[in-house]
Amino acid sequence: MNFKLDESLGFILNKVNTKLKNELLQRLKEKDVTPEQWAVLNCLWEQEGITPKELSDLTFKDKPNTNRILEKLITKGLVIRKSHPVDKRAFQLFLTESGWALREQLIPKVKELLAKATTGIEQHKVTELKKLLNQIYDNVK
């Protein structure tokens, strides 16, 4: 039975993911933010006050990794924890002023990377690709 790795959808997706992640790392490096930290910041820019568990679900990271990323962001002064008003065992996450300030600096860098990555591809095809990739994810869930 034959199987060409370089024609495998999983291999191609992993190759693209690795390349995008490495490029993102280079673009965010000057602001001392990793791609994993970017994902957390982006979630908090969209919705503050979420719990680490909710953040873990949104970023598709396990809880220990999410907590490790959060500790780095807290140490950098970008995120703070506050006691949850209802569940005293939990806490909520909020951005600091510095965390909010990074938004205007980082989003253009990410948009530039995505524009570069989709150069020569019509917008409707990019939209269809996202839809197809989400369908593949749902199929494998």
CNS distance restraints for C-alpha pairs under 8 A (distance, minus, plus):
assign (resid   3 and name CA) (resid   8 and name CA) 7.89 0.50 0.50
assign (resid   4 and name CA) (resid   8 and name CA) 6.48 0.50 0.50
assign (resid   5 and name CA) (resid  11 and name CA) 6.45 0.50 0.50
assign (resid   6 and name CA) (resid  11 and name CA) 6.47 0.50 0.50
assign (resid   6 and name CA) (resid  12 and name CA) 6.70 0.50 0.50
assign (resid   7 and name CA) (resid  11 and name CA) 7.45 0.50 0.50
assign (resid   7 and name CA) (resid  12 and name CA) 7.06 0.50 0.50
assign (resid   8 and name CA) (resid  12 and name CA) 6.19 0.50 0.50
assign (resid   9 and name CA) (resid  13 and name CA) 6.03 0.50 0.50
assign (resid  10 and name CA) (resid  14 and name CA) 6.12 0.50 0.50
assign (resid  11 and name CA) (resid  15 and name CA) 6.08 0.50 0.50
assign (resid  12 and name CA) (resid  16 and name CA) 6.17 0.50 0.50
assign (resid  13 and name CA) (resid  17 and name CA) 6.03 0.50 0.50
assign (resid  14 and name CA) (resid  18 and name CA) 6.03 0.50 0.50
assign (resid  15 and name CA) (resid  19 and name CA) 6.24 0.50 0.50
assign (resid  16 and name CA) (resid  20 and name CA) 6.08 0.50 0.50
assign (resid  17 and name CA) (resid  21 and name CA) 5.97 0.50 0.50
assign (resid  18 and name CA) (resid  22 and name CA) 6.10 0.50 0.50
assign (resid  19 and name CA) (resid  23 and name CA) 6.16 0.50 0.50
assign (resid  20 and name CA) (resid  24 and name CA) 6.00 0.50 0.50
assign (resid  21 and name CA) (resid  25 and name CA) 6.07 0.50 0.50
assign (resid  21 and name CA) (resid  35 and name CA) 6.59 0.50 0.50
assign (resid  22 and name CA) (resid  26 and name CA) 6.42 0.50 0.50
assign (resid  23 and name CA) (resid  27 and name CA) 6.35 0.50 0.50
assign (resid  23 and name CA) (resid 113 and name CA) 7.55 0.50 0.50
assign (resid  24 and name CA) (resid  28 and name CA) 6.10 0.50 0.50
assign (resid  24 and name CA) (resid  34 and name CA) 7.99 0.50 0.50
assign (resid  24 and name CA) (resid  35 and name CA) 6.33 0.50 0.50
assign (resid  24 and name CA) (resid 110 and name CA) 7.00 0.50 0.50
assign (resid  24 and name CA) (resid 113 and name CA) 7.22 0.50 0.50
assign (resid  25 and name CA) (resid  29 and name CA) 5.83 0.50 0.50
assign (resid  25 and name CA) (resid  33 and name CA) 7.73 0.50 0.50
assign (resid  25 and name CA) (resid  34 and name CA) 5.75 0.50 0.50
assign (resid  25 and name CA) (resid  35 and name CA) 5.84 0.50 0.50
assign (resid  26 and name CA) (resid  30 and name CA) 7.91 0.50 0.50
assign (resid  27 and name CA) (resid 109 and name CA) 6.48 0.50 0.50
assign (resid  27 and name CA) (resid 110 and name CA) 7.81 0.50 0.50
assign (resid  28 and name CA) (resid  32 and name CA) 6.48 0.50 0.50
assign (resid  28 and name CA) (resid  33 and name CA) 5.47 0.50 0.50
assign (resid  28 and name CA) (resid  34 and name CA) 6.51 0.50 0.50
assign (resid  28 and name CA) (resid  35 and name CA) 7.57 0.50 0.50
assign (resid  28 and name CA) (resid 106 and name CA) 7.02 0.50 0.50
assign (resid  28 and name CA) (resid 109 and name CA) 7.52 0.50 0.50
assign (resid  29 and name CA) (resid  33 and name CA) 5.88 0.50 0.50
assign (resid  29 and name CA) (resid  34 and name CA) 6.94 0.50 0.50
assign (resid  33 and name CA) (resid  37 and name CA) 5.91 0.50 0.50
assign (resid  33 and name CA) (resid  38 and name CA) 6.39 0.50 0.50
assign (resid  34 and name CA) (resid  38 and name CA) 6.07 0.50 0.50
assign (resid  35 and name CA) (resid  39 and name CA) 6.35 0.50 0.50
assign (resid  36 and name CA) (resid  40 and name CA) 6.65 0.50 0.50
assign (resid  36 and name CA) (resid  69 and name CA) 7.13 0.50 0.50
assign (resid  37 and name CA) (resid  41 and name CA) 6.13 0.50 0.50
assign (resid  37 and name CA) (resid  69 and name CA) 6.14 0.50 0.50
assign (resid  37 and name CA) (resid  70 and name CA) 7.87 0.50 0.50
assign (resid  37 and name CA) (resid  73 and name CA) 7.20 0.50 0.50
assign (resid  38 and name CA) (resid  42 and name CA) 5.95 0.50 0.50
assign (resid  39 and name CA) (resid  43 and name CA) 6.29 0.50 0.50
assign (resid  39 and name CA) (resid  59 and name CA) 6.56 0.50 0.50
assign (resid  40 and name CA) (resid  44 and name CA) 6.34 0.50 0.50
assign (resid  40 and name CA) (resid  55 and name CA) 7.14 0.50 0.50
assign (resid  40 and name CA) (resid  59 and name CA) 7.00 0.50 0.50
assign (resid  40 and name CA) (resid  69 and name CA) 7.92 0.50 0.50
assign (resid  40 and name CA) (resid  70 and name CA) 7.92 0.50 0.50
assign (resid  41 and name CA) (resid  45 and name CA) 6.08 0.50 0.50
assign (resid  41 and name CA) (resid  95 and name CA) 7.96 0.50 0.50
assign (resid  41 and name CA) (resid  99 and name CA) 7.38 0.50 0.50
assign (resid  42 and name CA) (resid  46 and name CA) 6.43 0.50 0.50
assign (resid  42 and name CA) (resid 103 and name CA) 7.90 0.50 0.50
assign (resid  43 and name CA) (resid  47 and name CA) 6.17 0.50 0.50
assign (resid  43 and name CA) (resid  48 and name CA) 7.86 0.50 0.50
assign (resid  43 and name CA) (resid  55 and name CA) 7.28 0.50 0.50
assign (resid  43 and name CA) (resid  58 and name CA) 7.40 0.50 0.50
assign (resid  43 and name CA) (resid  59 and name CA) 7.90 0.50 0.50
assign (resid  44 and name CA) (resid  48 and name CA) 4.83 0.50 0.50
assign (resid  44 and name CA) (resid  49 and name CA) 7.84 0.50 0.50
assign (resid  44 and name CA) (resid  50 and name CA) 7.74 0.50 0.50
assign (resid  44 and name CA) (resid  93 and name CA) 7.69 0.50 0.50
assign (resid  44 and name CA) (resid  94 and name CA) 6.96 0.50 0.50
assign (resid  44 and name CA) (resid  95 and name CA) 6.86 0.50 0.50
assign (resid  45 and name CA) (resid  95 and name CA) 7.75 0.50 0.50
assign (resid  45 and name CA) (resid 100 and name CA) 7.19 0.50 0.50
assign (resid  45 and name CA) (resid 103 and name CA) 7.47 0.50 0.50
assign (resid  48 and name CA) (resid  92 and name CA) 7.96 0.50 0.50
assign (resid  48 and name CA) (resid  93 and name CA) 6.26 0.50 0.50
assign (resid  48 and name CA) (resid  94 and name CA) 5.24 0.50 0.50
assign (resid  48 and name CA) (resid  95 and name CA) 7.13 0.50 0.50
assign (resid  49 and name CA) (resid  92 and name CA) 4.79 0.50 0.50
assign (resid  49 and name CA) (resid  93 and name CA) 4.95 0.50 0.50
assign (resid  49 and name CA) (resid  94 and name CA) 5.62 0.50 0.50
assign (resid  50 and name CA) (resid  54 and name CA) 6.07 0.50 0.50
assign (resid  50 and name CA) (resid  55 and name CA) 6.65 0.50 0.50
assign (resid  50 and name CA) (resid  92 and name CA) 5.23 0.50 0.50
assign (resid  50 and name CA) (resid  93 and name CA) 5.66 0.50 0.50
assign (resid  50 and name CA) (resid  94 and name CA) 7.90 0.50 0.50
assign (resid  51 and name CA) (resid  55 and name CA) 6.21 0.50 0.50
assign (resid  51 and name CA) (resid  90 and name CA) 7.17 0.50 0.50
assign (resid  51 and name CA) (resid  91 and name CA) 5.97 0.50 0.50
assign (resid  51 and name CA) (resid  92 and name CA) 4.67 0.50 0.50
assign (resid  51 and name CA) (resid  93 and name CA) 6.09 0.50 0.50
assign (resid  52 and name CA) (resid  56 and name CA) 5.96 0.50 0.50
assign (resid  52 and name CA) (resid  63 and name CA) 7.44 0.50 0.50
assign (resid  52 and name CA) (resid  66 and name CA) 7.02 0.50 0.50
assign (resid  52 and name CA) (resid  67 and name CA) 7.13 0.50 0.50
assign (resid  52 and name CA) (resid  91 and name CA) 7.66 0.50 0.50
assign (resid  52 and name CA) (resid  92 and name CA) 7.22 0.50 0.50
assign (resid  52 and name CA) (resid  93 and name CA) 7.28 0.50 0.50
assign (resid  53 and name CA) (resid  57 and name CA) 6.35 0.50 0.50
assign (resid  53 and name CA) (resid  63 and name CA) 6.72 0.50 0.50
assign (resid  54 and name CA) (resid  58 and name CA) 6.23 0.50 0.50
assign (resid  55 and name CA) (resid  59 and name CA) 6.15 0.50 0.50
assign (resid  55 and name CA) (resid  66 and name CA) 7.45 0.50 0.50
assign (resid  56 and name CA) (resid  60 and name CA) 5.88 0.50 0.50
assign (resid  56 and name CA) (resid  61 and name CA) 5.14 0.50 0.50
assign (resid  56 and name CA) (resid  62 and name CA) 5.97 0.50 0.50
assign (resid  56 and name CA) (resid  63 and name CA) 5.84 0.50 0.50
assign (resid  56 and name CA) (resid  66 and name CA) 5.75 0.50 0.50
assign (resid  57 and name CA) (resid  61 and name CA) 6.75 0.50 0.50
assign (resid  57 and name CA) (resid  62 and name CA) 7.88 0.50 0.50
assign (resid  61 and name CA) (resid  65 and name CA) 6.25 0.50 0.50
assign (resid  61 and name CA) (resid  66 and name CA) 6.06 0.50 0.50
assign (resid  62 and name CA) (resid  66 and name CA) 6.20 0.50 0.50
assign (resid  63 and name CA) (resid  67 and name CA) 6.04 0.50 0.50
assign (resid  64 and name CA) (resid  68 and name CA) 6.19 0.50 0.50
assign (resid  65 and name CA) (resid  69 and name CA) 6.21 0.50 0.50
assign (resid  66 and name CA) (resid  70 and name CA) 6.11 0.50 0.50
assign (resid  67 and name CA) (resid  71 and name CA) 6.09 0.50 0.50
assign (resid  68 and name CA) (resid  72 and name CA) 6.51 0.50 0.50
assign (resid  69 and name CA) (resid  73 and name CA) 6.37 0.50 0.50
assign (resid  70 and name CA) (resid  74 and name CA) 6.02 0.50 0.50
assign (resid  70 and name CA) (resid  79 and name CA) 7.46 0.50 0.50
assign (resid  71 and name CA) (resid  75 and name CA) 6.06 0.50 0.50
assign (resid  72 and name CA) (resid  76 and name CA) 6.18 0.50 0.50
assign (resid  73 and name CA) (resid  77 and name CA) 6.30 0.50 0.50
assign (resid  73 and name CA) (resid  78 and name CA) 5.34 0.50 0.50
assign (resid  73 and name CA) (resid  79 and name CA) 5.62 0.50 0.50
assign (resid  74 and name CA) (resid  78 and name CA) 5.77 0.50 0.50
assign (resid  74 and name CA) (resid  79 and name CA) 4.82 0.50 0.50
assign (resid  74 and name CA) (resid  80 and name CA) 5.82 0.50 0.50
assign (resid  77 and name CA) (resid  96 and name CA) 6.84 0.50 0.50
assign (resid  77 and name CA) (resid  98 and name CA) 7.00 0.50 0.50
assign (resid  77 and name CA) (resid  99 and name CA) 7.46 0.50 0.50
assign (resid  78 and name CA) (resid  95 and name CA) 5.85 0.50 0.50
assign (resid  78 and name CA) (resid  96 and name CA) 5.20 0.50 0.50
assign (resid  78 and name CA) (resid  97 and name CA) 7.40 0.50 0.50
assign (resid  78 and name CA) (resid  98 and name CA) 5.51 0.50 0.50
assign (resid  78 and name CA) (resid  99 and name CA) 4.16 0.50 0.50
assign (resid  78 and name CA) (resid 100 and name CA) 7.83 0.50 0.50
assign (resid  79 and name CA) (resid  93 and name CA) 6.76 0.50 0.50
assign (resid  79 and name CA) (resid  94 and name CA) 5.63 0.50 0.50
assign (resid  79 and name CA) (resid  95 and name CA) 4.43 0.50 0.50
assign (resid  79 and name CA) (resid  96 and name CA) 5.42 0.50 0.50
assign (resid  79 and name CA) (resid  99 and name CA) 6.38 0.50 0.50
assign (resid  80 and name CA) (resid  93 and name CA) 5.89 0.50 0.50
assign (resid  80 and name CA) (resid  94 and name CA) 5.35 0.50 0.50
assign (resid  80 and name CA) (resid  95 and name CA) 6.17 0.50 0.50
assign (resid  80 and name CA) (resid  96 and name CA) 6.57 0.50 0.50
assign (resid  81 and name CA) (resid  91 and name CA) 6.17 0.50 0.50
assign (resid  81 and name CA) (resid  92 and name CA) 5.64 0.50 0.50
assign (resid  81 and name CA) (resid  93 and name CA) 4.86 0.50 0.50
assign (resid  81 and name CA) (resid  94 and name CA) 6.38 0.50 0.50
assign (resid  82 and name CA) (resid  91 and name CA) 5.42 0.50 0.50
assign (resid  82 and name CA) (resid  92 and name CA) 5.27 0.50 0.50
assign (resid  82 and name CA) (resid  93 and name CA) 6.47 0.50 0.50
assign (resid  82 and name CA) (resid  94 and name CA) 7.60 0.50 0.50
assign (resid  83 and name CA) (resid  88 and name CA) 6.53 0.50 0.50
assign (resid  83 and name CA) (resid  90 and name CA) 6.53 0.50 0.50
assign (resid  83 and name CA) (resid  91 and name CA) 4.38 0.50 0.50
assign (resid  83 and name CA) (resid  92 and name CA) 6.20 0.50 0.50
assign (resid  84 and name CA) (resid  88 and name CA) 5.75 0.50 0.50
assign (resid  84 and name CA) (resid  89 and name CA) 7.56 0.50 0.50
assign (resid  84 and name CA) (resid  90 and name CA) 5.51 0.50 0.50
assign (resid  84 and name CA) (resid  91 and name CA) 4.39 0.50 0.50
assign (resid  84 and name CA) (resid  92 and name CA) 5.54 0.50 0.50
assign (resid  87 and name CA) (resid  91 and name CA) 7.75 0.50 0.50
assign (resid  95 and name CA) (resid  99 and name CA) 5.13 0.50 0.50
assign (resid  95 and name CA) (resid 100 and name CA) 6.18 0.50 0.50
assign (resid  96 and name CA) (resid 100 and name CA) 6.34 0.50 0.50
assign (resid  97 and name CA) (resid 101 and name CA) 6.16 0.50 0.50
assign (resid  98 and name CA) (resid 102 and name CA) 6.45 0.50 0.50
assign (resid  99 and name CA) (resid 103 and name CA) 7.21 0.50 0.50
assign (resid 100 and name CA) (resid 104 and name CA) 7.98 0.50 0.50
assign (resid 101 and name CA) (resid 105 and name CA) 7.24 0.50 0.50
assign (resid 102 and name CA) (resid 106 and name CA) 5.89 0.50 0.50
assign (resid 103 and name CA) (resid 107 and name CA) 5.91 0.50 0.50
assign (resid 104 and name CA) (resid 108 and name CA) 7.09 0.50 0.50
assign (resid 105 and name CA) (resid 109 and name CA) 7.23 0.50 0.50
assign (resid 106 and name CA) (resid 110 and name CA) 6.41 0.50 0.50
assign (resid 107 and name CA) (resid 111 and name CA) 6.12 0.50 0.50
assign (resid 108 and name CA) (resid 112 and name CA) 6.07 0.50 0.50
assign (resid 109 and name CA) (resid 113 and name CA) 6.38 0.50 0.50
assign (resid 110 and name CA) (resid 114 and name CA) 6.27 0.50 0.50
assign (resid 111 and name CA) (resid 115 and name CA) 6.05 0.50 0.50
assign (resid 112 and name CA) (resid 116 and name CA) 6.15 0.50 0.50
assign (resid 113 and name CA) (resid 117 and name CA) 6.11 0.50 0.50
assign (resid 114 and name CA) (resid 118 and name CA) 6.19 0.50 0.50
assign (resid 115 and name CA) (resid 119 and name CA) 6.02 0.50 0.50
assign (resid 118 and name CA) (resid 126 and name CA) 7.33 0.50 0.50
assign (resid 121 and name CA) (resid 125 and name CA) 6.53 0.50 0.50
assign (resid 121 and name CA) (resid 126 and name CA) 6.74 0.50 0.50
assign (resid 122 and name CA) (resid 126 and name CA) 6.55 0.50 0.50
assign (resid 123 and name CA) (resid 127 and name CA) 6.23 0.50 0.50
assign (resid 124 and name CA) (resid 128 and name CA) 6.11 0.50 0.50
assign (resid 125 and name CA) (resid 129 and name CA) 5.98 0.50 0.50
assign (resid 126 and name CA) (resid 130 and name CA) 6.31 0.50 0.50
assign (resid 127 and name CA) (resid 131 and name CA) 6.34 0.50 0.50
assign (resid 128 and name CA) (resid 132 and name CA) 6.11 0.50 0.50
assign (resid 129 and name CA) (resid 133 and name CA) 6.07 0.50 0.50
assign (resid 130 and name CA) (resid 134 and name CA) 6.12 0.50 0.50
assign (resid 131 and name CA) (resid 135 and name CA) 6.19 0.50 0.50
assign (resid 132 and name CA) (resid 136 and name CA) 6.22 0.50 0.50
assign (resid 133 and name CA) (resid 137 and name CA) 6.23 0.50 0.50
assign (resid 134 and name CA) (resid 138 and name CA) 6.18 0.50 0.50
assign (resid 135 and name CA) (resid 139 and name CA) 6.07 0.50 0.50
assign (resid 136 and name CA) (resid 140 and name CA) 6.29 0.50 0.50
assign (resid 137 and name CA) (resid 141 and name CA) 6.16 0.50 0.50
